[in-house]
Every structure is written in structure tokens, then in C-alpha cells.
Amino acid sequence: MKINHSNYIHDRLIKFLQWLNQFLNTLWREADLLRNRAYRTRKGAHAAIFENIEVFYNCKRMHSTFGYLTPAEYEGSEAKKAA
């Protein structure tokens, strides 16, 4: 079977853009701390975004990929399965 590489690249690009759009929409929607707040430096804004991603988005937010569990709950359930 011959793969049409231009279609493959196009499909991958579309999937990436959909993911990027979803991520940015989530960040915008959930990052209330970023709205209506002025930061003195880019470093301060970067720190606030990083904290939101690391503290909330990656740790506390339920993910559909994990069956709507938080990452900590998912890791705990996987550890129990492995034991």
C-alpha cells in the first residue's frame, strides 16, 4: 500500500492545529489570573502562565485521556494495577 505523504502531512498538521487551538482556548478560559491583570515584566507573566499550567492544568484538571481522572488519580490507579 502506497501512502500519499502530502495527505499524511496535511492530516498531521490539521491534528496539531486542532490540539493547539484546544490548548490555547483552555488556557484562555481557565486562566482567570491572566485576565485583567497587568504584569510588570514578561518574566512575571511567564511565571503566572507556568504556574497555571503546572499547578492546575497538568496536576488538578481532569483529562479525558485518563478517563476523566486527574493525573494523580490516574497514576495511583495505574500503580495499583501494576502491583
N, C-alpha and C positions, 0 to 999 in steps of 0.2 A: 504494500500500500504506500503510495507516494503522498507525502504531506506537503501541502501548499504552505510554504514558510511565510509568505506575506499575510495570509489569513491567520496563521498561528500568532504572528507578532501583533497583528491588529487585535485579535481576541485577548491576548495578554495585556495589551495596552488598555483596552476597554476595562478589563477587570481591575487593573491597577488604579485607573482613574475613578472607578466606582468606589474602591476602597478608600482612596484619598479623599474623595468628596464626603463619604460617610464619616471618616475620622475628623475632618475639619468641621463638619456640621455638629458632631458630638461635642467636640471641644468648644465650639461657639455656644451651644445650647447649655452645656453643663458647667461652663467656666464663668460663673457669676462674678467671681473675684476679679475677672479681667474687664468686666463691663463697668463703665462709668468710674473708672479709677485711673488716675494719672500716675505714671511711673517716672521717677526722676532720671533713671538711666535704662538703657537697654538691658543691662545686667539684671536689674530689678524685675523687669518684665519677664525676662528669660527664666529667672528663678521661680517666679509665680507660676508660669506655664509648666515648668519642670515639676514643681511640687504637685500641681493639679494632676498631671499625668501619672506620676509615680505613686502618689498617696491615694488618689481617688480612682482614676481610670484603670490603672493596672492592678490595684490591690482590692478595692472595695466594690467596684462596679460588677454586676453580674454580666457574664458573657454568654451569648447564645452558643458559642463554640463549646463551652463547658456544660451545656445543658442548663443554662441559667443559674449557675453557681458562681460564687466569687472565686478568684484564683486560689485563695487559701483553702476554701471548701473543696475545690476540685483536687488540689494537691493532697489534702487529707484523705479524700475518698480513694485516690489512686494509691496512696501509701497503704491503706487498709486492704486494697485488692492485692497488692504485691506481697503482703505479709501472710 
